[in-house]
Amino acid sequence: MEEIKIKKITEIDENNLNKMTEWMYEWWGKSEKHSFEEVKNFVTYSLQETRLPQTYGAFINNEIVGMYQFSYEDLFVRPDIYPWLANVYVDKKYRGSGICRKLMESVEENARKSIKTNELYLYTKHINLYEKFGFKYICDIDTYSKEQKIQRLYKLELD
């Protein structure tokens, strides 16, 4: 496999924008009753250089194959905790090829450098995935979502 490069995305490239929008629309946009255009707007305005939200992509030969974001809000019922690691996603055809590992190995450094925080939160249905990258399980959390009501809340200490 070609080299995987992780970089912050701050400029709109229509191909990458459309790919990320398709991923997010299929993953959560439809179920939360957002239009494709709403999700595209969400992704577009998540491409910030110096403030949140920020988007990072995994690229192979300049093709985006995965992403994650840092955000002030990811779980509506918990506005008291932030920042969040959100929208960790790997294109289905690249799953199992080390993309997620490469993305996750860049999170801590990028969070320290770009958002200057001591902690980072995420919630997920996955068990024994984020623990590999230093995230500590805090508790189960009720998301009040019809799709995946109870999920797991995690925290990464960045001291």
C-alpha positions as CSV (number, residue, x, y, z in Angstrom):
1,M,0.0,0.0,0.0
2,E,1.1,3.5,-0.7
3,E,2.1,5.9,2.1
4,I,-0.7,7.2,4.2
5,K,-0.4,11.0,5.0
6,I,-2.4,12.7,7.7
7,K,-3.0,16.4,7.3
8,K,-5.3,19.2,8.5
9,I,-7.8,20.1,5.8
10,T,-8.3,23.9,5.6
11,E,-9.1,24.5,1.9
12,I,-12.0,23.2,0.0
13,D,-11.3,20.6,-2.7
14,E,-14.6,19.7,-4.3
15,N,-13.7,16.0,-4.6
16,N,-12.6,15.6,-1.0
17,L,-15.5,17.8,0.2
18,N,-18.0,15.6,-1.7
19,K,-16.4,12.4,-0.4
20,M,-16.5,13.5,3.2
21,T,-20.0,14.8,2.8
22,E,-21.1,11.4,1.4
23,W,-19.5,9.6,4.3
24,M,-21.2,11.8,6.9
25,Y,-24.5,11.9,5.2
26,E,-24.7,8.1,5.0
27,W,-23.4,7.6,8.5
28,W,-25.4,10.1,10.5
29,G,-27.0,12.7,8.2
30,K,-29.9,10.6,7.0
31,S,-30.8,9.2,10.4
32,E,-30.7,12.6,11.9
33,K,-32.9,13.9,9.1
34,H,-30.4,16.3,7.6
35,S,-30.3,17.0,3.9
36,F,-27.2,16.3,1.9
37,E,-26.7,20.1,1.5
38,E,-26.9,20.6,5.3
39,V,-24.2,18.0,5.8
40,K,-22.1,19.5,3.1
41,N,-22.4,22.9,4.9
42,F,-21.4,21.2,8.2
43,V,-18.3,19.7,6.5
44,T,-17.4,22.9,4.7
45,Y,-17.4,25.0,7.9
46,S,-15.5,22.4,9.8
47,L,-12.4,23.2,7.7
48,Q,-10.8,25.7,10.1
49,E,-7.1,26.5,10.4
50,T,-6.8,27.9,13.9
51,R,-10.1,27.4,15.7
52,L,-12.6,24.6,16.2
53,P,-14.0,22.7,14.4
54,Q,-11.0,21.3,12.6
55,T,-10.8,18.4,10.2
56,Y,-8.0,16.0,9.5
57,G,-7.8,13.6,6.6
58,A,-5.9,10.5,5.8
59,F,-4.6,10.6,2.2
60,I,-3.2,8.0,-0.2
61,N,-1.9,9.6,-3.4
62,N,-3.9,12.8,-2.7
63,E,-7.1,10.8,-2.4
64,I,-8.9,11.1,0.9
65,V,-9.5,7.7,2.5
66,G,-10.4,8.7,6.1
67,M,-10.9,11.6,8.5
68,Y,-11.6,12.8,12.0
69,Q,-12.6,16.1,13.5
70,F,-12.0,18.2,16.7
71,S,-15.2,19.9,17.8
72,Y,-16.7,21.9,20.6
73,E,-19.8,19.8,20.5
74,D,-20.5,16.3,19.5
75,L,-23.0,15.0,22.0
76,F,-26.0,17.4,22.4
77,V,-26.9,16.1,25.9
78,R,-23.4,16.8,27.3
79,P,-22.6,20.5,26.4
80,D,-20.5,20.7,29.6
81,I,-17.6,18.6,28.2
82,Y,-15.3,19.5,25.3
83,P,-13.4,19.4,23.0
84,W,-14.4,16.3,21.2
85,L,-12.8,13.9,18.8
86,A,-15.7,13.3,16.4
87,N,-16.5,11.7,13.0
88,V,-13.6,9.3,13.0
89,Y,-14.3,7.6,9.7
90,V,-12.4,5.3,7.2
91,D,-13.7,4.7,3.7
92,K,-15.2,1.2,3.6
93,K,-12.9,0.0,0.9
94,Y,-9.8,0.9,3.0
95,R,-11.0,-0.6,6.3
96,G,-8.6,-3.2,7.8
97,S,-5.6,-1.6,6.0
98,G,-4.1,0.5,8.9
99,I,-5.8,3.8,8.1
100,C,-7.7,4.0,11.4
101,R,-4.4,3.3,13.3
102,K,-2.6,6.0,11.4
103,L,-5.4,8.5,12.0
104,M,-5.6,7.7,15.7
105,E,-1.8,7.9,16.1
106,S,-1.9,11.5,14.9
107,V,-4.8,12.6,17.3
108,E,-2.7,13.4,20.4
109,E,-0.1,15.4,18.6
110,N,-2.6,17.3,16.5
111,A,-4.8,18.1,19.5
112,R,-1.8,19.4,21.5
113,K,-0.5,21.5,18.6
114,S,-3.8,22.8,17.1
115,I,-6.3,23.1,19.9
116,K,-4.0,23.3,22.9
117,T,-6.1,21.3,25.3
118,N,-5.4,19.0,28.2
119,E,-8.2,16.5,27.5
120,L,-10.2,15.2,24.6
121,Y,-13.6,13.3,24.7
122,L,-15.3,10.9,22.4
123,Y,-18.4,8.7,22.5
124,T,-18.7,5.5,20.5
125,K,-20.4,2.1,20.3
126,H,-16.9,0.5,19.8
127,I,-15.4,-1.5,22.6
128,N,-11.6,-2.1,22.8
129,L,-10.8,0.2,19.9
130,Y,-10.0,3.6,21.3
131,E,-8.4,2.1,24.5
132,K,-5.5,1.1,22.2
133,F,-4.7,4.8,21.6
134,G,-4.8,6.0,25.3
135,F,-8.5,6.8,25.7
136,K,-9.9,5.8,29.0
137,Y,-13.5,4.6,29.4
138,I,-15.5,6.8,31.7
139,C,-19.0,5.4,31.6
140,D,-22.0,4.4,29.5
141,I,-23.9,7.4,28.4
142,D,-27.5,7.8,27.2
143,T,-27.4,9.7,23.9
144,Y,-31.2,9.7,23.6
145,S,-30.8,8.6,20.0
146,K,-33.2,6.2,18.4
147,E,-30.3,4.6,16.5
148,Q,-27.7,3.9,19.2
149,K,-29.2,5.0,22.5
150,I,-26.5,3.8,25.0
151,Q,-22.9,4.4,24.0
152,R,-19.5,4.6,25.7
153,L,-17.9,7.9,26.8
154,Y,-14.1,8.1,26.7
155,K,-11.5,10.7,27.7
156,L,-7.9,11.2,26.5
157,E,-5.6,13.0,28.9
158,L,-3.1,15.2,27.1
159,D,-0.7,16.3,29.8
